[in-house]
Amino acid sequence: MADIPSDEPTRYTLSFLDPDACELALSSGITLSTPFNEVQTILLSLFDNQLSAGDAAVYFNGLKRQPQQSPAEFTLELIRYARIVYPDIPKSARDRLILYHFISGLRDRTVTVHFLIETPPDLPTAIQLCRQYTDHYIAPALAQSS
């Protein structure tokens, strides 16, 4: 990396990704100012396909959001496994599948039921609504109990 300016490794790395992969990388929190070691970690978590499709399917179908896991982190995990299990289906179909797994994998039944009654139009909206619910209802309840 001697020929790459020290402030440009992220931009240089992103230039090698196809448009869908670049969009996924940028939506996962990577910015041009993200430290390169973080960029490497995020990209590996998104695109390192060392699992077989069968193993990934088992993980994907059983995945539940963990207590300390943000909605965005949960989504990244779902995306990673879905890309391995369903590499050939259209992106729009895969995104819809991920949305349904996101809804069914939430820990809070109130949010899940609400999303099943009124399904968000897309994954970013579902993440935003989930984050808002957590900020307004769950975080204050946890603060009161401590």
C-alpha positions in Angstrom: 0.0 0.0 0.0 3.0 2.3 -0.4 1.6 3.9 -3.5 -1.8 4.7 -1.9 -2.0 8.0 0.1 -2.3 7.3 3.8 -5.7 9.0 3.9 -7.1 7.1 0.9 -7.0 3.3 1.7 -10.8 3.2 2.3 -11.6 5.0 -0.9 -9.2 2.8 -2.8 -10.6 -0.4 -1.3 -14.2 0.6 -2.1 -13.3 1.4 -5.7 -12.9 -2.4 -6.3 -16.4 -3.3 -5.1 -19.3 -3.7 -7.6 -22.1 -1.2 -7.1 -24.3 -3.5 -5.0 -21.4 -4.5 -2.8 -20.3 -0.9 -2.4 -23.9 0.1 -1.4 -24.0 -2.6 1.2 -20.6 -1.6 2.5 -21.6 2.1 2.8 -25.0 1.2 4.4 -23.1 -0.9 7.0 -21.5 2.2 8.4 -18.3 2.6 6.4 -17.5 6.1 5.5 -14.4 7.6 3.8 -13.2 8.6 7.3 -13.6 5.1 8.8 -10.3 3.8 10.0 -9.0 1.2 7.6 -8.7 -1.6 10.2 -12.5 -1.1 10.9 -13.2 -1.1 7.2 -11.4 -4.5 6.9 -13.3 -6.0 9.8 -16.7 -4.8 8.4 -15.9 -6.0 4.8 -14.8 -9.4 6.1 -18.0 -9.8 8.1 -20.0 -8.9 5.0 -18.2 -10.8 2.3 -16.1 -13.6 3.9 -18.0 -16.7 2.6 -16.2 -19.5 4.4 -19.5 -21.1 5.4 -21.1 -23.7 3.1 -24.6 -22.7 1.9 -26.1 -25.4 4.1 -24.4 -24.2 7.2 -25.3 -20.6 6.4 -28.9 -21.6 5.8 -29.1 -23.2 9.3 -27.7 -20.0 10.9 -29.9 -17.7 8.7 -33.1 -19.5 9.6 -32.3 -19.7 13.3 -30.9 -16.2 13.7 -32.4 -14.1 16.5 -31.3 -10.6 17.6 -29.1 -10.8 20.7 -29.8 -8.6 23.7 -26.9 -6.1 23.2 -27.0 -6.3 19.4 -28.2 -3.2 17.6 -30.8 -3.5 14.8 -28.1 -2.6 12.3 -25.7 -5.3 13.6 -28.5 -7.8 13.4 -29.2 -6.8 9.8 -25.6 -7.1 8.8 -25.6 -10.7 10.1 -28.8 -11.5 8.2 -27.3 -9.9 5.0 -24.1 -11.9 5.3 -25.9 -15.3 5.6 -28.5 -14.4 3.0 -25.8 -13.6 0.4 -24.3 -17.1 1.0 -27.6 -19.0 1.0 -29.3 -17.1 -1.8 -26.6 -15.8 -4.1 -28.7 -16.0 -7.3 -32.0 -14.5 -6.4 -32.7 -10.9 -7.4 -31.6 -8.3 -4.8 -35.1 -7.1 -4.3 -36.3 -10.6 -3.4 -33.4 -11.2 -1.1 -34.0 -7.8 0.6 -37.7 -8.8 1.2 -36.6 -12.1 2.6 -34.1 -10.4 4.9 -36.8 -8.0 6.1 -39.1 -10.9 7.1 -36.3 -12.6 8.9 -35.4 -9.3 10.6 -39.0 -9.0 11.8 -39.2 -12.6 13.0 -35.8 -12.5 14.7 -36.6 -9.4 16.9 -36.5 -10.1 20.7 -39.3 -7.7 21.5 -42.7 -9.3 20.7 -44.5 -5.9 20.7 -42.4 -4.7 17.8 -42.6 -8.0 16.0 -46.4 -8.0 16.2 -46.6 -4.4 15.2 -44.3 -5.1 12.2 -46.4 -8.1 11.2 -49.6 -6.0 11.3 -48.1 -3.1 9.5 -45.0 -4.3 7.6 -42.3 -1.6 7.0 -41.8 -1.0 3.3 -38.1 -1.9 3.4 -35.2 -2.9 5.7 -33.8 0.7 6.4 -37.3 1.8 7.5 -37.6 -1.3 9.8 -34.2 -0.6 11.3 -35.1 3.1 11.9 -38.5 2.2 13.5 -36.9 -0.5 15.7 -34.2 2.0 16.8 -36.9 4.6 17.6 -38.8 2.1 19.7 -35.7 1.0 21.6 -34.8 4.7 22.3 -38.3 5.7 23.5 -39.5 2.6 25.3 -36.8 0.1 26.2 -33.9 2.4 27.1 -35.9 4.4 29.6 -37.3 1.2 31.2 -33.8 -0.2 31.6 -32.6 3.1 33.1 -35.5 3.0 35.7 -34.7 -0.5 36.7 -31.1 0.2 37.5 
